[in-house]
Structure formats: C-alpha cells, structure tokens
C-alpha cells in the first residue's frame, strides 16, 4: 500500500511538472513571434513610407510588385489639388491625397487583397492599450501590420544608440518629421521588444539597419501614442490578407490608368468615390483644373496677393529654421561629438512644388519600366508617350519649386520688382504644365 501511494505521488508530481512545461511553452509561443523572411523595401525620398510598407506586404505575399508600380497604380503622379486660399496658394501633391482608406481599397482590388483599416478616436493614453493586442494578434498569425508612428521618437532612439551613421540625404523639413509608417513583423514580450521594417533607413543609413529592427516596446508605444494631433483621427494600423489572385500586369495597368486619367481630368469621383472629403473646401480644384486654378493666381490682380502670401511663407520659414539652427548650435557647443536629430533635417525646405515633381518622376520611372514589361504593344506605346510628357512636367514643377524657394529664402526682403518677375516666370511655367497635362488626357 505504501508503495502504491508513493507511486501515485510520483505520478502526480510528473503530471504537474508536465503541465508546467506545457504552460511555459504556450506562454513562450504567445510572448514571442517573428514573421520570417519579410522582404525589405526602402523609400528613396522623405515620403512614400506608407507605399514602401505596402510593397513589403505584397512581396511577403509572393506578389511581384515594385514601389514604382504601386505609386503608379495609386495614381500619385496624375493627382493634385489646389484650393487657393489667400495665405496659402500652394498645390497639394498626389501622394498627400492617397493615404485614405478607399485608395487602399482600390489597390486591394488590383492585388487580390482584403483590407482592414483600424480607425479610432481614442485619447493618446488609450491608443496602445486598444491597438497593441490587435497588432500582436495579426503578427502571431504571420500577418505583418502597417503601423502609424511618430518617427521623431524612433529616430531619437536610433541616434542615441548609434555612434555613427551614413546619412544619404536629409530626411525632410522639421514640420514633417513625426508622420511615418513602419511594418511590424515580430515581438518578444519576454524582453519587451518589438521588431519592424522601417523603410526610411534606405536614406538614413543602410537598408540592413532598417530590416528586422528591434526596439523596446516602451519606445515604440511612445512613438505610437505621440502622433501629431492633426492626425488624431487617422487610421493607426492596417492589415492586408490575400484572398484571390492579383490582376495581370496588363489588366492592372488598364484598370489603374483609366482612373489615373480621370484624376488628371479633375473628376472628383476618381478622388472621392464615396463623396468628397468634407474636410476640404467646396471650391477645391483637382487634376488639370487645379493647375489651371493655380495659374490664375500668377496673373492680373491676383499677383500682389500671391506675392504677399509667398513672402509671408518666407518670413515664417526663416524664423522656423533660425530657431532650429540656434537650438542646434547651443546643443552642439555642449555636445560637440554627438550626432543629433538636427543633423537629419534638410537645410532647404522641400516645398509642395517639389512634392509634385517627385510624384511625376516616380510616374516616369514606372512608365519607362512598363513599356518593356507589358506584352500589349498599344499599352507599351502609351507608356512611352506619357513617360516623355511626365518627364517634361516633372522638370517644370522643379522649376516652380526653385522660384518659390527664392521667396522662402528672402521673405519680405525680396523687392516687389523682383517678386513680380518671379511670379511672371511661374505663370509661364504653369502655362506649359497645363499644355502638357492637356496632351496627357487627350485634349
């Protein structure tokens, strides 16, 4: 009897030990997960981070796509907006207008995906508590998640922990730092870290530095919670899953190009298929209509108002950069050997005109590639024809950016005589841009 009791006790101990091991292993599975071999796609400019992340998602699903193709299918080079307020008078680029959920729905149709955006109006302190379990749940199912973060927080940690770095080009103007997307691919809650692919390291350092990059969850949480307040109702993360085969390259080109042309024609339904965004004024113009509206503000009685607006931009920009440069000098005096976030800020403002020029250039990139990829000869000819026109258009938007930069550098110090000459030059450039856009849409 005593032997039997001893045997039962031993069995119970072994069973308990087995349970502990199983529970421990289950805990490990739940607390640590990495999605292996997610390809890295970097951004070559200080924007396009969201589309670089989306391209990584496509490649992870085995879909052959490039960032140039995604930008074309989204129509960034065919899109622009202008609402011409008295003190603004700057165009809004296609990539600024393409981050709304219905644009991702359009791309999802091309690539055979389901799309789930998570949009909440929670307070900063509530964001992480609500979002992190859902992000973690998807990553555990091997679904990478595009997450909206404050880049300034992540970069500050990078600079603090990195002795040197190879800065390829300045990131952007200070006002835009903070708005960024990364692709979360893993987590380890046993040591409180999170893993993500960050497309911005293509220009900050090297792609391998931004590939499977680990940071502590506390820092990432702060980056997620401290987004700029004007993006407070933005979607905080997005999930894509493959549900069917993607369109062929020819089908995708025809499908996207048809909408792109409608965008350039200024058809609002191509921008807002579910009704115009109420956040934008009813007198906004789109596509070629935006270009024509902008041109009217370089003519006649509108010239003086435009000059006043651009001089004011120069005054505000000069003050802004002067503040940052003074702060940088003070910090550098006390920390002469340290790299800081100020090293990564452009000395020249990347203006709204520049942004449109970049969108046109990336459209040229894809059209130049597609003319050799597409098997349909008619489609190849369209690519070749439009690539030439967009290339000329990109050059002229850059010329506008250079004209505008004179106002930014001098502000109210620029004479009215010179200011009028600059605006007159901008009017001529806009006239040529409108002619090019008329050719593209077949007018």
Secondary structure as UniProt FT lines:
FT   HELIX           2..31
FT   STRAND          32..34
FT   TURN            36..37
FT   HELIX           49..60
FT   TURN            61..62
FT   HELIX           67..74
FT   HELIX           76..78
FT   STRAND          80..82
FT   TURN            86..88
FT   STRAND          92..93
FT   HELIX           95..97
FT   HELIX           101..111
FT   STRAND          113..119
FT   HELIX           124..140
FT   TURN            141..142
FT   STRAND          145..149
FT   HELIX           151..161
FT   HELIX           174..176
FT   TURN            177..178
FT   STRAND          180..188
FT   TURN            189..192
FT   STRAND          193..197
FT   TURN            199..200
FT   HELIX           201..204
FT   HELIX           207..210
FT   TURN            211..212
FT   STRAND          213..216
FT   HELIX           217..225
FT   HELIX           229..231
FT   TURN            232..233
FT   STRAND          235..242
FT   HELIX           249..265
FT   HELIX           268..271
FT   TURN            273..274
FT   TURN            278..279
FT   TURN            282..283
FT   STRAND          285..286
FT   HELIX           287..296
FT   TURN            297..298
FT   TURN            300..301
FT   HELIX           302..334
FT   TURN            336..337
FT   HELIX           341..344
FT   HELIX           352..373
FT   HELIX           377..410
FT   HELIX           411..413
FT   HELIX           416..441
//
